[in-house]
Amino acid sequence: MVHALSEIHRALAPNGILIDLRPLTGGWPIEVASSREVIEAGRVSDLPVGLEDDKAANESMARAESQKWFTREREEYFPFFYYWDSPNEMKKYIDEDWADFVTIDEETWKSIRSLWAVADADARMRVRVKMLISRWKKS
């Protein structure tokens, strides 16, 4: 990633802006959400590769900052929600698209299915992902 940041620095116009937008690991909450309430059913378990990716990205940005390629102007965190109509849809998506960096243990799946079974008719499954957005100015 440091090489990519070096190339971005080289190609970016003077006083150009780099936006760092990415999800952060951290046991994202799994929720059953309806118009009446939101109930936490458990949390995803982060796999080592996801944790390592976060660490590598943070280290790369710190190195780029220490080498004076970029100056951090602003940084914020915000939630991003993934929604599914049922636990089965959620499981299929996670197994196909997120299997490399998160998992959900069997006990949590039991909790998810149990809460879903007694939820309001409009309830949907969701995962609340913690997102980072940073604005960096080319130095």
Helices and strands as residue ranges (DSSP letters): H 2-11, E 17-24, E 29-33, E 38-43, E 45-46, H 48-66, E 70-84, H 87-93, I 94-98, E 102-103, H 106-117, E 124-138
